[in-house]
Amino acid sequence: MDFPHPLDPSLAYSETYAASMFLEQPEEIERYDAAFGLIQNAALSAAESVDFMNRLITESEDQDA
């Protein structure tokens, strides 16, 4: 997360089933930023996601018939 005021440091937030944490060290934030970028680049667009879900529904219905 970045904040508009220059004196407010950036931070990363991670939440799992067992814990959550705020990371404030620049090298930690860079790692999480890079990982988020990779995930974001691999993700389907909204339209692609809808198409994918529709294909899964159709395939599931075809198998049930």
C-alpha positions in Angstrom: 0.0 0.0 0.0 1.2 3.4 -0.8 0.0 6.6 0.9 -0.3 10.1 -0.6 1.7 11.8 2.2 5.5 11.4 1.6 6.2 10.9 5.3 3.8 7.9 5.5 5.8 4.8 4.5 4.6 2.2 2.1 3.6 -1.2 3.6 2.5 -4.6 2.5 -0.3 -6.6 4.2 -0.5 -10.4 4.1 -3.3 -12.5 5.5 -3.4 -16.3 5.8 -5.6 -18.7 7.7 -3.3 -18.7 10.7 -2.0 -15.1 10.8 -1.9 -11.7 9.3 1.0 -9.3 9.2 2.1 -5.8 8.0 5.5 -5.5 6.4 7.3 -2.2 6.3 10.9 -2.9 5.3 11.6 -1.8 1.7 13.0 -5.2 0.6 10.0 -7.0 2.0 7.6 -4.6 0.2 9.6 -5.1 -3.1 9.2 -8.9 -2.8 5.5 -8.7 -2.3 5.1 -6.1 -5.0 6.9 -8.3 -7.5 4.9 -11.4 -6.5 1.6 -9.4 -6.8 2.7 -8.2 -10.2 3.3 -11.8 -11.4 0.0 -12.9 -10.1 -1.8 -9.9 -11.7 -0.1 -10.6 -15.0 -1.2 -14.3 -14.9 -4.8 -13.6 -14.0 -7.6 -13.7 -16.5 -9.4 -10.5 -17.4 -13.0 -10.1 -16.1 -14.4 -11.1 -19.5 -12.0 -14.0 -19.8 -13.0 -15.2 -16.3 -16.7 -15.1 -17.3 -16.0 -17.1 -20.5 -14.0 -19.6 -18.5 -16.7 -20.1 -15.9 -19.3 -20.5 -18.6 -17.2 -23.1 -20.3 -16.9 -25.0 -17.0 -20.6 -24.8 -16.5 -21.3 -26.1 -20.0 -18.8 -29.0 -19.6 -20.3 -29.9 -16.2 -23.8 -29.9 -17.7 -22.6 -32.1 -20.7 -21.1 -34.6 -18.3 -24.3 -34.8 -16.3 -26.4 -35.5 -19.4 
